[in-house]
């Protein structure tokens, strides 16, 4: 049997074949891009099977959180300028006009174990210690959150702040308090130009210097002879100490802000500079204990308004 030769389309037309073979369909081969013709196959009505058309079910989606967010935002915008300014101060926000927009973003934030521990530590509330080998973290976090909330609800907040608490649920309460302790424009860990390992190593080198030499760490006295730590290492260490001290002081200022909005100060206020001198400048190393002299440059990076809260 001789194989039928393909019918080549002439000028993109199949009219040549339609007189003898009936209606044609033109098609193009992918590889050669050449056009050919083939007979159009007709099916009888009996063989035409059509699947019944399934009616489309329209899904009407209700906008999530719309019912909750809009009244919340409007209530915030209806606050007085003094109320917004006070909250901006507590949240470390420079422009009080940004407060409502940020609150709306935070409204659906899910509290973490870090937030819970931070609030509990500041308010002197005892919670369990997380043991990764034995506890499911999500279940543990939920349990500690419920415990923390029950204790917080026993604390009386000042009316000017209570109104903000009343705008949301229990998650909102934890989120709002945590944003005071850990504002968005503040990092929980001090940012340094050297690693923690190098930082500790330079401290050991500093500790090997005499007391008289160490007192010159923050001065530019060229007459001092450093035997164990060179100039580059000292510069890096000084910058790291500034970061560490500023971060430490800021954390305690934020803690005091939270305590200040409770009636009769539910927890004892902290003394930022004193605490940080003890934790940052008093060192205990493998070669012994020593103190790093305090210098005002350690708080240069703190804003003027926050410096007023140090004393």
C-alpha positions in Angstrom: 0.0 0.0 0.0 1.5 3.4 -1.0 1.6 5.9 1.7 -0.6 9.0 1.0 1.5 12.1 0.3 0.9 15.1 2.6 -1.2 17.8 1.0 0.8 21.0 0.9 -1.2 24.2 1.3 -0.7 26.6 -1.6 -0.5 30.3 -0.6 -2.0 29.4 2.8 -5.1 27.9 1.0 -6.6 24.4 0.7 -9.0 25.2 -2.2 -7.1 22.9 -4.6 -8.2 19.8 -2.5 -11.8 20.8 -1.6 -13.4 20.0 -5.0 -12.4 16.3 -4.8 -12.1 15.7 -1.0 -14.5 18.2 0.6 -13.9 20.8 3.3 -10.2 21.0 4.4 -8.5 22.3 7.5 -5.1 24.0 7.3 -2.5 23.2 9.9 1.2 24.0 10.4 4.0 21.6 11.4 6.0 22.9 14.3 9.4 21.8 13.2 9.3 23.0 9.5 6.7 25.8 10.0 5.2 24.5 6.6 1.5 24.5 6.1 -0.5 21.5 5.1 -4.2 20.5 4.5 -6.3 17.7 5.9 -9.9 16.6 5.6 -12.3 18.0 8.1 -13.9 15.0 10.0 -17.6 15.2 10.5 -19.4 13.3 13.2 -23.0 12.4 13.2 -25.2 13.9 15.8 -25.6 10.5 17.4 -21.9 10.3 18.1 -21.6 13.8 19.4 -21.4 13.5 23.2 -21.4 16.6 25.2 -20.9 16.6 28.9 -23.6 18.4 30.8 -22.5 21.9 31.8 -22.0 22.2 35.5 -23.4 25.4 36.8 -20.8 27.7 38.2 -21.1 28.2 42.0 -20.3 31.8 42.8 -18.3 32.2 46.0 -18.9 35.4 47.8 -16.0 36.1 50.0 -16.5 38.4 52.9 -13.5 40.8 53.4 -11.6 39.5 56.4 -11.0 41.8 59.3 -12.8 44.7 57.5 -15.5 44.8 60.1 -12.9 44.9 62.8 -10.1 47.1 61.3 -12.2 50.1 60.1 -13.8 50.9 63.5 -10.5 50.4 65.2 -8.7 52.8 62.9 -11.5 55.3 63.1 -11.5 55.2 66.9 -7.8 55.8 66.8 -8.1 58.7 64.4 -10.8 60.2 66.7 -8.3 60.4 69.6 -7.1 63.8 70.7 -3.7 65.1 69.7 -2.5 64.7 73.3 -3.6 61.1 73.4 -1.7 60.3 70.2 1.4 62.2 71.3 1.5 60.3 74.6 1.2 56.9 72.8 3.8 57.9 70.2 6.2 58.6 73.1 5.5 55.2 74.7 6.0 53.4 71.4 9.1 55.5 70.5 7.4 56.9 67.3 8.8 60.3 66.2 5.6 61.4 64.4 2.3 61.0 66.2 0.5 61.1 62.8 1.9 57.6 62.1 0.5 56.0 65.3 -2.9 54.9 63.9 -1.5 53.4 60.8 1.1 51.4 62.8 -1.5 50.2 65.3 -3.7 49.0 62.5 -0.8 46.9 61.1 0.0 45.5 64.6 -3.6 44.7 65.3 -3.4 41.2 63.9 0.2 40.4 65.1 0.6 37.1 66.9 2.6 37.4 70.1 5.8 35.3 70.3 7.5 33.7 73.3 10.1 36.5 73.2 7.3 39.1 73.7 5.8 37.2 76.6 9.1 36.7 78.4 10.0 40.4 77.9 6.7 41.6 79.5 6.8 39.1 82.3 10.4 40.0 83.2 9.6 43.8 83.2 6.4 43.4 85.4 8.0 40.8 87.7 5.6 38.1 86.6 6.9 34.5 86.8 6.4 32.2 83.9 7.8 28.8 83.1 11.1 28.2 81.4 10.9 26.7 77.9 12.6 23.4 77.5 12.9 22.6 73.8 13.4 18.9 74.3 10.2 18.4 76.2 7.8 21.1 75.2 5.9 21.8 72.0 6.7 25.5 71.5 3.3 26.6 70.2 1.4 24.9 73.0 3.9 26.2 75.6 3.7 29.8 74.2 -0.1 29.7 74.3 -0.1 28.4 77.9 2.4 31.1 79.1 0.4 33.8 77.3 -2.8 32.8 79.1 -0.9 32.8 82.4 0.6 36.2 81.7 -2.7 37.8 80.6 -4.4 36.6 83.8 -1.7 38.4 85.8 -1.7 41.5 83.7 -5.5 41.9 84.0 -4.9 42.2 87.8 -2.8 45.2 87.2 -4.5 48.6 87.0 -3.3 50.7 84.1 -3.7 54.5 83.9 -7.0 55.5 82.2 -5.2 57.2 79.3 -3.5 53.9 78.4 -6.4 51.6 79.3 -8.4 53.0 76.5 -5.8 51.7 74.0 -5.9 48.3 75.7 -9.7 48.2 75.4 -9.5 48.5 71.6 -8.5 44.9 71.1 -8.4 41.3 72.5 -5.9 39.5 74.6 -3.4 39.1 71.7 -3.7 42.9 71.2 -2.8 43.5 74.8 0.4 41.5 74.6 1.3 43.1 71.2 0.8 46.6 72.5 2.9 46.1 75.7 5.6 44.4 73.7 5.8 47.3 71.3 6.6 49.6 74.2 9.4 47.3 75.3 10.7 46.5 71.9 9.8 49.3 69.4 10.0 48.7 65.7 12.9 51.1 65.3 15.0 49.3 68.0 16.8 46.0 67.7 16.8 43.6 70.6 20.5 42.9 70.0 23.2 45.5 69.8 24.6 45.8 66.3 28.4 45.7 66.2 31.1 45.8 63.6 32.8 42.8 65.1 31.6 39.4 66.3 30.8 38.5 69.9 33.8 36.2 69.8 36.2 39.0 68.9 34.4 41.4 71.3 35.1 39.0 74.2 38.7 38.4 73.0 39.4 42.2 72.9 38.0 42.5 76.4 40.5 39.9 77.6 43.3 41.9 75.9 42.0 45.0 77.6 41.9 43.2 81.0 45.6 42.4 80.7 46.4 46.2 80.7 47.0 47.9 84.0 44.3 50.0 85.7 46.0 53.2 84.8 46.2 52.3 81.1 42.6 51.2 80.9 41.4 54.5 82.2 42.7 56.0 79.0 40.5 53.8 76.7 38.2 56.7 75.8 40.8 59.4 75.6 43.2 60.3 72.8 46.3 60.3 75.0 49.2 59.4 72.8 51.6 59.1 75.7 49.9 56.0 77.0 51.7 52.7 76.1 49.4 49.9 75.3 51.1 46.5 75.6 48.4 44.0 74.8 45.8 45.6 72.6 46.6 47.7 69.5 45.1 50.9 68.2 42.8 49.2 65.6 41.5 46.7 68.2 40.8 49.5 70.7 38.8 51.5 68.1 36.7 48.5 67.3 36.2 47.7 71.0 35.2 51.3 71.8 32.6 51.2 69.1 31.3 47.9 70.3 31.1 49.2 73.9 29.1 52.2 72.6 26.6 49.9 70.8 26.3 47.6 73.8 25.9 50.4 76.4 23.4 52.4 74.3 21.3 49.3 73.6 21.4 48.3 77.3 20.3 51.8 78.5 17.5 52.0 75.9 16.1 48.7 77.0 15.8 49.9 80.6 14.3 53.2 79.5 11.6 51.2 77.6 11.0 49.1 80.7 10.5 52.2 82.8 8.0 53.6 80.3 5.9 50.5 80.6 6.0 50.6 84.4 5.1 54.3 84.3 1.7 53.6 82.8 0.6 51.4 85.6 -1.1 52.8 88.7 1.2 53.1 91.7 4.0 51.6 89.5 3.2 47.9 89.6 6.9 47.1 89.4 10.0 48.8 90.7 11.6 51.2 88.2 15.1 50.5 86.9 18.1 52.7 87.0 19.4 52.3 83.4 22.9 53.8 83.7 23.6 52.0 87.0 22.4 48.6 85.6 24.4 49.0 82.4 27.6 50.0 84.1 27.3 46.8 86.1 26.5 44.5 83.2 28.7 46.1 80.4 31.6 47.8 82.2 32.2 45.4 85.0 33.9 42.4 83.4 34.7 39.0 84.7 37.1 37.1 82.5 39.4 34.1 82.7 42.3 36.4 83.7 40.3 38.0 86.5 37.8 40.8 87.2 38.3 44.4 86.1 36.2 47.6 85.3 36.1 49.7 82.2 35.9 53.4 83.0 32.6 55.1 82.1 32.6 57.9 79.6 29.8 60.1 78.3 30.6 59.1 74.8 28.9 55.7 75.6 25.5 57.4 75.5 26.2 59.8 72.5 23.9 57.7 70.2 20.9 58.0 72.5 18.4 60.7 71.6 18.3 63.8 73.8 14.7 63.0 75.0 15.8 59.5 76.1 18.9 60.9 77.9 16.5 62.9 80.1 15.0 59.6 81.3 18.3 58.3 82.5 18.2 60.2 85.8 
